[in-house]
Amino acid sequence: MSARRMASILNYQEKFYFNLGNIKNNDYICTYILSPSTITIAMKHYISLLTLIVIASLSTSCTHSNRQNVDISHIDLTVKIQRFDSAFWAIDTNDIASGMARLANDYPGITDVYLRKVVTFGAPDDELTHHTYRLFRRDTAVTRLYTDCLTKYTDLSDIDRTLTDAFRRAKALLPQLSTPRLYCHVSGFNQSLVVGDGFLSVSLDNYLGTDYPIYQMIGIYDYQRANMRREKITPDYIVAWLSSEYYPNPHSTLLDDMLYHGKILYATSILLPDVDYRTIMGYSDSQWQWVKEREYEIWQTMLGTRAIYETNILTKGQYLNDGPFTLPLTQESPARIGTYTGWQIVDSFMKKNPSISLAQLMELTDYQSILSRSKYNPKK
């Protein structure tokens, strides 16, 4: 083997492997939580949760009675997350070529995307990939991470049940959409969620619990760790799926982006009626209370500064992206207030226009019209 190819093999450490004693901040550590303004997608879409969707929530006007009652008793559909993570880890290092071939056959789509785009080893049938995998399996840090993931997530049946209910509701309310295959993987704190042609895969190592010691060790911030927990897996699947099926307007204003993500989150709350709004939003109880008490002031600030008509991506990101707070407001504010407000506007719109179905809502792209017809006017 040439020195160049060997160097390429060893370079995998820069792509996936992380030295627990040395890494503090690097580009491959996922900032995990959804930032609604930017969904990066490859193949059918490839989502890096370093920039994903602000999983936002409904507002003061939102109550559980507002979620639609849907008869799904007649829908024959069962959803089960396929364990790509454990199959990948179980490949026999004495016969990696055969193991990779079986993996590609048993887990179509995800195998190639994972090997090329997530861990960047290469093609499943490439000798370089097989050598890299062998080194990968010998790594003690990687072994610890996989062991922790497989131990923490030995059973996904509770998540399967919730997703089965969600996709049954989707069959009834959004019948034009196809149910994707669902996988899980380990990314080395990189892509939290991958969306491909007909499949979704979530990275379990980004959901090991807010107190998982390695998160703090490698420099993941408190506001990120707050949502790196099991309860977020189901809404993250649904938000990512909807975001891959419905696209934001090009050359959008902040208002456009707010209401686009508001639609996604409104639909998520309908498909997951038993998931608390705070969990969908990714807010703590105190953060939720903060935005509820200040919804009028927030909206007046956005109107007064004409922020909703901004097209500058950096300015929009201040209202939509994840972070310790929403920059144009105070440091006591939670992040992603633009998405929260967008959700409230969409909720108000649906209340004022009860004849509009969820499927019709998701196709609407005239966001100025939605705002006008919503008659959104939070109380002082």
Secondary structure by P-SEA (a helix, b strand, c coil): ccaaaaaaaacccccccccccccccccccccccccccbbbbcccbbbccccccccccccccccccccccccccccbbbbbbbcaaaaaaacccccaaaaaaaaaaaccaaaaaaacccccccccccaaaaaaaaaaaacaaaaaaaaaaaaacccaaaaaaaaaaaaaaaaaccccbbbbbbbbbbccccccbbbcccbbbbcccccccccaaaaaaacccccccccccccaaaaaaaaaaaaaaccccccccaaaaaaaaaaaaaaaaaacccccccccccccaaaaaaaaacaaaaaaaaaaacccccccaaaaaaaccccccccccccccccaaaaaaaaaaaaaaaaacccccaaaaaaccaaaaaaaaacccccc
